[in-house]
Amino acid sequence: MKVWIRNFTRACPGVRIRYEGNGSGAGQKDFLKGRTSFAGSDSALNAAQITQSKSVCTDGGRAVHLPMVGGPIALAFNLPGVSRLILDAPTLAKIFDARITTWNDPAIAKLNPGATLPSTPIRTAHRSDSSGTTDNFTSYLSAAAPGDWSYGHDKVWKAKGGQAAKGSSGIVGQVKKTEGAIGYVELTYALARDVPTVAIASGATAPVDANVLTASKAIAASTVTGDGDLVLKLDYATKAAGAYPIDMVTYEIVCDKGNKPATWSATKAFLTYIAGTTGQQDLSFEGYATLPATIVSKVRSRIDDLS
């Protein structure tokens, strides 16, 4: 978002965009209370929130989702002496529910033959704020390990134990300074702090590392759901070779009609820019996954119809 805003305002110096990255839950809440012109969120509004949006969107409008970018959710870890770590969904579910508590647990050792795993206690880190990253990570655990994860999915962390931290930056900082730690973060934050990430045994022929190419492959198999909306259904339980299963899609949320008149022309211009060729190019260099061309085309057409 910082890159998009910087480049857009350079081209349109008369426009000022004020954006606060305060978590998906806070962004949704601000939009639904009419405080903002649009919201960025890594998870979609639920049915009750869509109904609530009708009080903010005038002229009989309602909130709609515009997918703009995707990306992998990485499991950052701090385990001196272990450079490559492989985990699967059932094991991750038990780790983040405090049922596997040491790094030399037999379940982890089985996934990492030949590795020397220490008896170091596992220190998990999760988001303290309402977060789309949490929603997508728990969606993965629910889909890929339903028998081992009993909390469903939510933007708010519900499992027991662990250390809470605000934002991906807070979690990666916690992992970086804590031996034996593991936490879920947007991949870009792990790369920026040079923290290693877990390869996922998804059931494919080989474990899959978190990167923009493997995330793009998984997201390419998503399908559009909703009537007149563009919410994407991800296959968190995918076993496709080279497809990283723990991903998220970032949506810009606006009204289909009845957007704020004073700011709509600038908002629509900004959305048109970030969905356009210039806005979508080089996203992989920023650490994000590109969306399928068919999805981006639908987003562009949808923006043209908004008012």
Summary of the structure (lengths in Angstrom):
residues: 307
radius of gyration: 19.7
end to end distance: 22.6
largest distance: 63.7
contacts: 1032
relative contact order: 0.20
helix: 37%
strand: 18%
